[in-house]
Each structure stands twice: as structure tokens, then as C-alpha cells.
Amino acid sequence: ATRSDLAGRRVVVSAGGTREAIDPVRFLGNHSSGRQGYALARTAAARGADVTLVAANVSLPDPAGVRLVRVESAVELAEAMETERAGADAVVMSAAVADFRPVTSAASKIKKSGDAPAPIELVENPDILAGLVASRAREHTEQTIVGFAAETDDVIANGRAKLARKGCDLLVVNQVGGGRAFGTEDNQATVLGSDGSAVDIPTGPKEDLADRVWDLVVERLPG
Ligand code: PMT
């Protein structure tokens, strides 16, 4: 049976992985395919939500019935999320965001020279999720904010610390490394709540995980 428990709600989902330009042809990036984020967008639309999907470098087919905004870098993603978050009932950050970007992007392709390679100097990117939490606090509005966490070890302990640091309501902690989560069809996670709750979602299609996340969001939405 299709639920329509997100009817009348507006949600914003980020998906994919940011690319930080080194020069016109090279970037620092990550292995996110966008599959988990697209599954979140599709399931929310199926449950009746008005969905905006902010996609960073995803090459999957556009999901039907979803408004798609494309970005490349973390700074562009930050701007898009700050714009789209306004008035949304829920925001889910499933994009994999580069923590750092090159200080400058060379105007032309960096050439090999006989010398030692030049180091790439990095600067920190904005923490988009923490920024969304700050924007909500400034507005005194009710909005459910969900983060993801990609952890390789001490998954739950690191997840708890990250949840506290970022200040979101739910943190979907998935284990990565060893071929898990990035680019796969299936995923598993523990969803940590700011209320101290922990819900295990066993391995299954990313769609199923997405639906379980929306169940937890729906529980937290004001009547
Ligand atoms: O796209 P797929 O191939 O399906 O893979 C899915 C996934 C593994 C990418 C996804 O399930 C996932 O875990 N996404 C979050 C990856 C990530 O960046 O985790 P993190 O632990 O580095 O960041 C924690 C949270 O802060 C995330 O919600 C992230 O979007 C956010 N963040 C991180 C850095 C930053 N500068 N700004 C942020 O908002």
C-alpha cells in the first residue's frame, strides 16, 4: 500500500558527492553515486511530499516528480541548501561533502615540469549541515534536520559525537570502507536521534532504508 504521510510537506534532499576544482580538468572528489539520496527523494515523492533534490555530480536518471537542482562544489551545495531549506518541513543531507577544497583553482591546466610536484594547499569548506541547524535556530521555525555519517570504525561512538557536534535531529550512520555504502545497491545503518534513540536498519535496498528514515522523520513532524 502506498502511504501518503508526507502529503502537504516540503522536503529537501541532497545527494551525490562534491567536486573541488584543482584546475579546469581535475578535482578532489569522493565515491558517492547519489543512489542513497535519489532513493530518499523517490520515496518521499511516492509518499506525497513536494521534493527538491539537490544533486552533486550524479549521473543517475532524473527521478520523476521531483524538482532537481544541480551543483558541483561544496560551496555551491551550501548556497543551494540555504536557499531551498527556507520553509521546508524536513531537510536531509545525504550528500558526501568534501571537508576541504584547494585554496585556488588554477586558471589553466597544471603542467608537469621537471621539478617536484607542487603541493595542493587546502582550506576548510563550510559545514553545511551545521549551517542548516543555525539557520533554523535563527528563524525559530520547526524543521526536522537529518544528517548522514559515513564512518569506517567505532561507528556508533563516532556517530554520537558527530550528532552532538552538528546539532541535527537524526543522524543516519552507515559504515563505509570495504566496498560498503558508496555506489552499492544495498545499505545498512543505525539512525541516532538527538533524544538518545538508536534504530537499527538492517541491510537491504537503499529504497527500504530511505523509507525507514522517512518513518522516523514523520514521527517528528508537528501535526
Ligand atoms: O551516494 P551513494 O553511492 O548511494 O552512497 C551513499 C553515501 C555513503 C554517500 C551516504 O549514505 C552517506 O553516508 N552520506 C554522507 C557522507 C558524508 O559526507 O558523511 P560525513 O560523515 O563526512 O558528514 C556528516 C554529515 O555532515 C553528512 O550529512 C554530510 O552531508 C554533512 N557535511 C559534511 C561536511 C561538510 N562540510 N558539510 C556537511 O554538511
Residues whose N, C-alpha, C, O or C-beta is under 5 A from the ligand:
A	BS01	PMT	G16 H31 S32 S33 G34 R35 Q36 G37 M93 S94 A95 A96 V97 A98 D99 N125 P126 D127 I128 L129 G147 F148 A149 A150 N174 A181 F182 G183 T184
